[in-house]
Amino acid sequence: QWQLVESGGGLVQPGGSLRLSCAASGFAASVYDIAWFRQAPGKEREGVTCISGHEAITKYSDSVKGRFTISRDNAKNTVYLQMNSLKPEDTAVYYCAVDEDSAYDIGCNFHGFDYWGKGTLVTVSA
């Protein structure tokens, strides 16, 4: 079965850093588009960043560009989200997801994701 498990969330002060992990199993993360989404309380889920299968083309939302970095370790079958210069508005449950139909895609986007992790909570507060 296709499975994604997020980890690494926690409480961090504004300006701090946090590294989230998305451990994939049941499929090779290297050949599918994987994205990080987040959902703040009472708000809609939004795409944060994604990395495409094979070519590893990345995309970032304007709100996190320059602060967050997505990466993939194919040997560990894990995708990471390095978050720097965190702001209170980054507070949310962060989810990773995979698009099972993305093997032939060029680049990645924030739609069409089929399998989701259960999320990890990131709280940015002083």
N, C-alpha and C positions, 0 to 999 in steps of 0.2 A: 504494500500500500504506500501511496505517496504521503509523506508526512513532513511537517516543518515544525520545529520547536525553537522558540525564541528564548533568549536568556540575556542577562546582563543589565536589566533595568534596575532602577533604584532611585534614591534621593540624592540630588546634586545641587550645589549652589549655583546661582547665575554666574556665567563665565567659566564654569567648570566643564569637564569632559566626561564622556561615558562611551563605552564601546559595547554595542549589542551584537549578539551572535544569532544566526539562524542556521540551525543544524538540519540538513536535509537527509531524508532516508527514503528508500524505495524508488529513487530515481537519481539521475546524475544532474546535479545542479549546474554543471558546466555547459549543458546543452539546452537549457531552458531559461527563459526570461524570469528573473526573480526581482521582486520589488519590495520595498518597505513602505508601509502605509502607517498612518497614525490617526487616532481618534481621541479628541479631547472630550471631556464630559459635556453632554448636551449639544455636541457639534457633529457635523458629518465627517465621515472618514475621508481623508485626503491622501493622495500619493505624495511620498517624500522623495524617493529616489528609486531607480531601478538599474539593473545591469542585464544586458542581453546575453543570451546563450552564445557559446562559441567565441564570438568576436569581442565580447565584454564591453560593448558600448554602453556608456552610462548616461543617465539623465537625472537632473535634480530640479525640484521645485524652486521657484525664486526665493522662497522664504528660508531655505536652508543652503542655497548655493554659496560656496566658499567656506562654509562651516562644517558641513557633513561630507563624509566620503564613504561610498559603498565599495566594497572589494569582495573578492571571491577566492577562496583557497580550494582548488579542485581536489587536491590530495585529501583534504579533510571533509570535502563535500559540504562546506559551510560558507555562508555569506555573512559579511560583517557590515556594521554601520558604525563608523567612527563619528562621534558627535562632539564637536568642539564649540567653544564660546556659547554655551547653552543659555537660552533665555527662558523666562517663565512661560512664554507662549509656546515653548516646545513641550510643555507638560502634556502628556497623552499616553494612551496605551499604544504601543508600537507593535505592528504586525508585519510578518513577512508572508509573501504569497508567491506562487509559481503559476505560470501560464503553460499548460501542457500542450498547447497548440503553437508554441512559439519557436519550435526547432528551426524553422526556415525563415523566421523574421529577420529583418535588418533593424538593429537598434531595439529599443524597448519603449513601452508606454505604460500608462496606468489603468488600462482596461483589459478585460478578458482573463482575469486571474481566477483560477479554478480551485486551488487548494490553499488553505490558510492555516497559519499557526494560531495558537490561542492568545498570543500577545504577551508583552512584558511592559510593565508600567514604568514610565520615566516621569519623575517629579522634579521640577526645577524650582527651587524655592530657597529663599534666604532664611 
